[in-house]
């Protein structure tokens, strides 16, 4: 089945396609329905200097019932204003913005608003851009050739777990970090971690959720979260993205293990 690519010229969805679908049944109360809907819907901000790209993304993502496009911005300054006003949960951010580029803007966003997840959406595939975006706090990195379904799924994944990288980009990132691993890694060593903590780090780097890690280890999700908190403290890291980068830099996964994990359905 053909999936619509973001950059493709396709006819706009009809009003009947875009219109919200009626609820299947009446909830117990209006308040409960509104609360459940608000909790389920992911608030997304689009940041791209091309109006056509923003309109295309808005139109395509409007078909997703759990995603709400709450605003748009065409440059970094406007983006920061919108972030302060509407407090989105996820930002789709173009890397090639005027005045302030997307990578620099990513660092500013993640420093000021660490709970907001940034997904870089770009034409570029160079390793240096991918690595710098991740270093600056990006939680996802997608090419503009990605399908609407892939973009929607990435939004859901970064919102739920905090990290999503397109499978075909994984190997390039792993190889680049192995090259950089020859440099000094003072202050961060695998010797600081127990075998169980290293195992959890490997699972995080392989893209597993807390629930999936808990199932593999026969632990509760709370126990896994406690382990992650200890790992963060020992390695002086702040989130799952940095833990994954630590694992890749120290070669804790083979290429096959990483690629296989990111290709899981």
Beta strands, then each sheet from edge to edge (+ up, - down):
strand 1: 42-47
strand 2: 67-73
strand 3: 90-94
strand 4: 117-122
strand 5: 140-143
strand 6: 164-165
sheet 1: 2+ 1+ 3+ 4+ 5+ 6+
end
